[in-house]
Amino acid sequence: MLAEPTRSRRSPYRMPDSVWRATLARVRAEFAEMPCISVTPEKACALFGVTKPAINWILQRLVSDGFLTRTEQGEYVRRQQAP
């Protein structure tokens, strides 16, 4: 007899997938349009109108994608493109 897979509870901070993809694309587009922008997670919350848990996930995703990097001061900036 196979055991049913256990499901973890969905985080109350989790966005619907369509909202997540749209928000991720919007934040990426803002950094693409303003390549010199640098934001802390707190500033990003205000700038993008997203909760702190959500913006943390979004910024980390953009770092893992190689699109952003985090400075020693804790700000997120666009990763420099190779010439």
CYANA upper distance limits for C-alpha pairs under 8 A (distance plus 0.5 A):
 10 ARG  CA     14 ARG  CA      7.57
 13 TYR  CA     53 PRO  CA      7.15
 13 TYR  CA     54 ALA  CA      7.27
 14 ARG  CA     54 ALA  CA      7.87
 15 MET  CA     19 VAL  CA      6.63
 15 MET  CA     20 TRP  CA      6.14
 15 MET  CA     54 ALA  CA      8.38
 16 PRO  CA     20 TRP  CA      6.64
 17 ASP  CA     21 ARG  CA      6.68
 18 SER  CA     22 ALA  CA      6.69
 19 VAL  CA     23 THR  CA      6.46
 20 TRP  CA     24 LEU  CA      6.50
 21 ARG  CA     25 ALA  CA      6.58
 22 ALA  CA     26 ARG  CA      6.60
 23 THR  CA     27 VAL  CA      6.66
 24 LEU  CA     28 ARG  CA      6.64
 24 LEU  CA     58 ILE  CA      6.59
 25 ALA  CA     29 ALA  CA      6.54
 26 ARG  CA     30 GLU  CA      6.75
 27 VAL  CA     31 PHE  CA      6.95
 27 VAL  CA     48 PHE  CA      7.52
 28 ARG  CA     32 ALA  CA      6.67
 28 ARG  CA     62 LEU  CA      8.01
 29 ALA  CA     33 GLU  CA      6.56
 30 GLU  CA     34 MET  CA      6.58
 31 PHE  CA     35 PRO  CA      5.94
 31 PHE  CA     36 CYS  CA      8.41
 31 PHE  CA     37 ILE  CA      7.14
 31 PHE  CA     77 VAL  CA      8.29
 31 PHE  CA     78 ARG  CA      6.92
 32 ALA  CA     78 ARG  CA      8.18
 35 PRO  CA     77 VAL  CA      8.18
 35 PRO  CA     78 ARG  CA      6.37
 36 CYS  CA     77 VAL  CA      7.67
 36 CYS  CA     78 ARG  CA      7.66
 37 ILE  CA     77 VAL  CA      6.74
 37 ILE  CA     78 ARG  CA      7.99
 38 SER  CA     75 GLU  CA      6.27
 38 SER  CA     76 TYR  CA      5.89
 38 SER  CA     77 VAL  CA      5.25
 38 SER  CA     78 ARG  CA      8.26
 39 VAL  CA     43 LYS  CA      6.08
 39 VAL  CA     44 ALA  CA      6.27
 39 VAL  CA     75 GLU  CA      5.49
 39 VAL  CA     76 TYR  CA      5.82
 39 VAL  CA     77 VAL  CA      7.48
 40 THR  CA     44 ALA  CA      6.58
 40 THR  CA     74 GLY  CA      6.71
 40 THR  CA     75 GLU  CA      4.99
 40 THR  CA     76 TYR  CA      6.70
 41 PRO  CA     45 CYS  CA      6.71
 41 PRO  CA     52 LYS  CA      7.46
 41 PRO  CA     55 ILE  CA      7.16
 41 PRO  CA     56 ASN  CA      7.06
 41 PRO  CA     59 LEU  CA      8.44
 41 PRO  CA     75 GLU  CA      7.94
 41 PRO  CA     76 TYR  CA      8.36
 42 GLU  CA     46 ALA  CA      7.25
 42 GLU  CA     52 LYS  CA      7.52
 43 LYS  CA     47 LEU  CA      6.54
 44 ALA  CA     48 PHE  CA      6.24
 44 ALA  CA     49 GLY  CA      8.22
 44 ALA  CA     50 VAL  CA      8.21
 44 ALA  CA     55 ILE  CA      7.47
 45 CYS  CA     49 GLY  CA      5.85
 45 CYS  CA     50 VAL  CA      5.44
 45 CYS  CA     51 THR  CA      6.35
 45 CYS  CA     52 LYS  CA      6.45
 45 CYS  CA     55 ILE  CA      6.82
 46 ALA  CA     50 VAL  CA      7.62
 50 VAL  CA     54 ALA  CA      6.83
 50 VAL  CA     55 ILE  CA      6.47
 51 THR  CA     55 ILE  CA      6.59
 52 LYS  CA     56 ASN  CA      6.55
 53 PRO  CA     57 TRP  CA      7.00
 54 ALA  CA     58 ILE  CA      6.71
 55 ILE  CA     59 LEU  CA      6.43
 56 ASN  CA     60 GLN  CA      6.57
 57 TRP  CA     61 ARG  CA      6.56
 58 ILE  CA     62 LEU  CA      6.79
 59 LEU  CA     63 VAL  CA      6.72
 59 LEU  CA     68 LEU  CA      8.09
 59 LEU  CA     76 TYR  CA      8.00
 60 GLN  CA     64 SER  CA      6.62
 61 ARG  CA     65 ASP  CA      6.60
 62 LEU  CA     66 GLY  CA      6.86
 62 LEU  CA     67 PHE  CA      5.81
 62 LEU  CA     68 LEU  CA      5.98
 63 VAL  CA     67 PHE  CA      6.25
 63 VAL  CA     68 LEU  CA      5.09
 63 VAL  CA     69 THR  CA      5.93
 63 VAL  CA     70 ARG  CA      8.07
 64 SER  CA     68 LEU  CA      8.47
 66 GLY  CA     79 ARG  CA      7.53
 67 PHE  CA     78 ARG  CA      6.66
 67 PHE  CA     79 ARG  CA      6.14
 68 LEU  CA     76 TYR  CA      6.90
 68 LEU  CA     77 VAL  CA      5.99
 68 LEU  CA     78 ARG  CA      4.97
 68 LEU  CA     79 ARG  CA      5.33
 69 THR  CA     76 TYR  CA      6.20
 69 THR  CA     77 VAL  CA      6.06
 69 THR  CA     78 ARG  CA      6.74
 69 THR  CA     79 ARG  CA      5.97
 70 ARG  CA     74 GLY  CA      6.40
 70 ARG  CA     75 GLU  CA      6.01
 70 ARG  CA     76 TYR  CA      5.02
 70 ARG  CA     77 VAL  CA      6.81
 71 THR  CA     75 GLU  CA      5.79
 71 THR  CA     76 TYR  CA      6.85
 71 THR  CA     77 VAL  CA      7.84
